[in-house]
Amino acid sequence: MTKSQKSKIAIPLIIFMLFFAIPVFAAEIYFDTKTQEIKVNQLFEVVIFINTDEESINAVEGKIVFPEKLLKLKEIRDGNSIINFWIERPRAKNGEILFSGIIPGGYMDKKGLIFSIIFQAIQEGRGSIEIRDIKALLNDGKGTKADTTISNSQFAISGQEPASRPAVFEKKDIDMPETFEPTVASDPAIFDGKYFLVFATQDKASGIDFYEAKESRQGLFSIFKSWMPVESPFVLNDQELRSFIFVKAIDKAGNERIAVVEPRYPIKWYYEAWWIWIIIILAIIFTLIFIKRNLWNKIIH
């Protein structure tokens, strides 16, 4: 084949590849800044975003790794996260922050907030905050793994932060967590088919800290029952579904919101709610005693 013939084949092929190549989509997990210059004792915030690159993503997991010799983790904020259901809420251990969450209905945009981290620089040096073991799933009903790329963040710590400089990351949260509706469900493959409760909410300022719950067949007297720490999902004690279920969401500032699930099969009060009959009988007895005492006082006087 002559050079002329090769060029006649190569040129159209290059043109075809340039104009008709199938684009490769890849979700990018990245930090809000690539490099940072900070001082010893300075507080700074690192924000983790996702760019879905025109694909709908409904799940993401991974971990953030940071050098504990240089940085001290002060706080993790997930208040405005696009993650609605945390399978593993971001928690730090041994210089790693593991996270895993679901986005029902999917998310598609260039700058979806996953969560942010407040660090304090503790000594001079250079290092990086890295994203590792990232996995994202497409919102295609099949759990298809999406192609992903990452962008890490570099930092340099030098000098000393002025002691008089105010903390720029303190935010006062006075708002309750958002409203939510816990759901009772059952599945033969989960908890041996027992009924369980699923719930989740968000707090746009400080983020959700923990949940508590309690069950009571007597809704009126539920105030005497103790709250128990729970995570979603949790198995219900009352498998007959005759109890009121109370779920309390507490944010990191201490604000609370309570959601109530009414019993699916309410107790028939007229023969099962014995405590009502006790109240009625006691009320009648005290009324009769009161009437009798008043009549006796009138007779004496």
C-alpha positions in Angstrom: 0.0 0.0 0.0 1.5 3.4 -1.1 1.7 6.4 1.2 -1.0 8.1 -0.9 -3.4 5.2 -0.4 -2.6 5.2 3.4 -3.3 8.9 3.7 -6.6 8.5 1.8 -7.7 5.9 4.4 -6.2 7.7 7.5 -7.7 11.1 6.9 -11.4 10.0 6.7 -10.8 7.7 9.7 -9.4 10.6 11.8 -12.4 12.8 10.8 -14.8 10.0 11.8 -13.1 9.6 15.2 -13.2 13.3 15.9 -16.8 13.9 15.0 -18.5 10.6 15.7 -16.6 9.1 18.6 -18.9 8.0 21.5 -18.3 10.2 24.5 -17.2 8.5 27.7 -19.0 9.8 30.8 -17.3 9.7 34.2 -18.6 11.0 37.5 -16.0 13.2 39.3 -15.6 13.4 43.0 -13.6 16.5 43.9 -12.8 19.0 46.6 -13.8 22.7 46.4 -10.1 23.7 46.2 -7.0 22.0 44.8 -4.4 23.7 47.0 -4.5 25.6 50.3 -2.0 27.8 52.2 -2.8 27.7 55.9 -1.3 28.6 59.2 -0.7 26.5 62.3 -3.8 26.4 64.6 -5.9 27.8 61.7 -9.3 26.2 61.1 -10.2 25.6 57.5 -13.1 23.8 55.6 -12.8 21.1 52.9 -15.9 20.5 50.9 -16.5 17.3 48.8 -18.6 17.5 45.7 -19.7 15.3 42.9 -20.0 16.2 39.2 -22.3 13.5 37.7 -21.3 14.5 34.1 -24.9 14.4 32.7 -25.5 11.0 34.3 -28.0 10.3 37.1 -26.3 8.8 40.2 -28.3 7.3 43.1 -25.6 5.9 45.4 -22.0 6.8 46.3 -19.5 5.5 48.8 -15.8 5.9 49.5 -13.4 7.3 52.1 -11.4 10.5 52.7 -7.8 10.0 54.0 -5.9 12.8 55.8 -2.6 13.0 57.7 -3.3 13.0 61.4 0.2 14.3 62.2 -0.7 17.6 60.4 -4.4 17.9 60.7 -6.9 17.5 63.5 -10.5 16.8 62.5 -12.9 19.2 64.3 -16.2 18.6 62.7 -18.0 16.8 59.8 -21.1 18.6 58.3 -23.6 16.9 56.2 -26.6 19.3 56.7 -27.0 20.3 53.0 -25.8 17.0 51.5 -27.5 15.5 48.4 -27.4 12.2 50.3 -30.8 11.5 51.7 -30.2 8.1 53.3 -26.8 7.4 54.9 -25.9 3.8 55.0 -22.7 4.8 56.8 -22.8 8.4 58.0 -19.3 10.0 57.6 -17.3 9.1 60.7 -13.5 9.5 61.3 -11.2 6.8 62.5 -7.4 6.5 62.2 -7.1 9.3 59.7 -9.9 8.0 57.5 -13.5 9.1 57.0 -15.7 6.4 55.6 -19.1 7.2 54.0 -21.8 5.5 52.1 -25.2 6.8 51.1 -28.2 6.7 48.7 -30.0 9.4 46.7 -33.6 8.1 46.0 -34.6 9.3 42.5 -31.1 10.0 41.6 -29.0 13.2 41.3 -27.6 14.8 38.2 -25.6 18.1 38.3 -22.1 19.5 38.3 -21.8 20.4 42.0 -23.6 18.1 44.4 -22.5 18.5 48.0 -21.6 15.2 49.6 -20.4 16.7 52.9 -17.7 19.0 54.3 -15.0 18.7 56.9 -13.6 21.2 59.3 -9.8 20.7 60.0 -7.4 22.4 62.3 -3.7 22.7 61.3 -1.6 21.4 64.1 2.0 21.7 62.8 4.0 22.9 59.8 4.3 20.7 56.8 2.9 19.7 53.4 0.4 17.0 52.7 -2.7 16.0 50.9 -6.3 15.1 51.6 -7.2 12.2 49.3 -10.3 10.5 48.0 -10.1 6.7 47.8 -12.1 3.6 47.1 -14.9 5.7 45.4 -17.8 3.8 44.0 -20.9 5.4 42.4 -24.0 3.7 41.0 -26.1 4.8 38.1 -29.8 5.5 38.7 -30.8 2.9 36.0 -32.6 0.4 38.2 -29.8 -2.1 37.7 -27.2 -0.7 40.1 -24.7 -0.3 37.3 -21.3 1.0 38.5 -20.5 4.4 37.0 -17.0 5.4 35.8 -15.5 7.8 38.3 -12.5 10.1 38.5 -11.2 11.9 41.6 -9.3 15.2 42.3 -7.4 15.4 45.6 -6.5 18.5 47.6 -3.0 19.6 48.5 -2.1 21.9 51.4 0.9 23.6 53.0 1.0 24.6 56.7 3.4 27.3 57.8 3.7 30.0 60.4 1.3 30.6 63.3 -2.3 31.7 63.3 -2.9 34.9 65.3 -4.5 34.0 68.6 -7.0 36.9 68.3 -8.4 35.8 65.0 -12.1 34.7 65.5 -13.2 31.2 64.5 -14.8 31.7 61.1 -16.6 28.3 61.0 -18.9 28.7 64.1 -22.5 28.7 63.0 -25.4 28.9 65.4 -28.1 26.4 64.5 -31.5 27.2 66.0 -33.7 25.3 63.5 -35.2 21.9 64.0 -34.4 19.0 61.6 -36.7 18.8 58.5 -40.1 17.0 58.8 -40.0 13.3 58.0 -42.4 10.4 57.7 -41.1 7.0 59.1 -42.3 4.0 57.2 -43.2 0.5 58.5 -42.1 -2.2 56.1 -41.3 -6.0 55.9 -39.3 -8.1 53.6 -38.7 -11.9 53.7 -35.0 -11.2 53.0 -34.5 -8.7 55.9 -34.8 -9.4 59.6 -36.4 -12.8 58.9 -39.5 -11.1 57.6 -40.1 -9.1 60.8 -41.6 -5.6 60.6 -39.1 -2.9 60.7 -39.1 0.9 60.6 -37.3 3.0 58.0 -36.7 6.7 58.5 -34.4 9.6 57.5 -34.4 13.4 57.6 -31.9 16.2 57.1 -30.8 19.3 58.9 -29.5 22.0 56.7 -27.3 23.8 59.3 -25.4 21.4 61.6 -26.6 18.0 60.3 -28.3 15.1 62.0 -26.4 13.7 65.0 -28.6 10.7 66.1 -32.1 9.3 66.3 -34.2 7.9 69.2 -37.4 6.0 69.2 -40.0 4.4 71.5 -43.2 2.3 71.0 -46.3 2.5 73.1 -49.7 0.9 72.8 -51.1 3.7 75.0 -50.4 6.9 73.1 -51.6 9.0 76.0 -49.1 7.5 78.4 -46.1 7.3 76.0 -44.5 10.1 77.9 -43.6 7.7 80.7 -41.6 5.4 78.3 -37.9 6.0 77.8 -36.3 6.9 74.5 -33.9 4.4 73.0 -31.1 5.2 70.5 -31.8 3.7 67.1 -30.6 3.6 63.5 -32.6 3.1 60.4 -33.8 0.5 59.8 -34.6 -1.1 63.2 -36.8 -4.1 64.1 -40.1 -3.2 65.9 -40.7 -4.7 69.3 -44.5 -4.7 68.6 -44.8 -7.1 65.7 -48.6 -6.9 66.0 -48.4 -3.3 64.9 -50.7 -2.1 67.6 -48.4 0.5 69.0 -47.7 4.2 68.4 -44.2 4.6 67.2 -42.3 7.8 68.1 -39.1 8.8 66.3 -37.0 11.7 67.4 -34.3 13.3 65.2 -31.7 15.3 67.0 -29.2 17.6 65.2 -25.7 18.4 66.2 -26.9 21.6 67.9 -29.4 19.8 70.1 -32.5 20.8 68.2 -35.2 18.0 68.0 -38.1 17.0 65.8 -40.5 14.1 66.6 -42.4 12.1 64.0 -45.3 9.8 65.0 -46.5 6.6 63.2 -50.0 5.6 64.3 -50.7 1.9 64.9 -51.7 -0.1 61.8 -54.1 -2.2 63.9 -55.3 0.0 66.8 -56.4 -1.6 70.1 -60.1 -1.9 70.5 -60.3 0.2 73.6 -63.6 -1.2 74.9 -62.2 -4.6 75.7 -58.4 -4.4 75.4 -57.5 -1.0 76.8 -58.0 -2.0 80.4 -56.2 1.1 81.6 -59.1 3.2 80.3 -61.6 1.2 82.3 -59.4 1.7 85.4 -59.4 5.5 84.9 -63.2 5.5 84.3 -63.9 3.4 87.5 -61.5 5.5 89.6 -63.2 8.7 88.3 -66.6 7.3 89.2 -65.4 6.4 92.7 -63.9 9.8 93.4 -67.0 11.5 92.1 -69.2 9.5 94.4 -67.0 10.1 97.4 -67.0 13.9 96.6 -70.8 14.0 96.3 -71.3 11.9 99.4 -68.9 14.1 101.4 -70.7 17.3 100.3 -74.1 15.9 101.2 -72.8 14.8 104.6 -71.4 18.3 105.3 -74.8 19.9 104.4 -76.6 17.6 106.8 -74.2 18.4 109.7 -74.4 22.1 109.1 
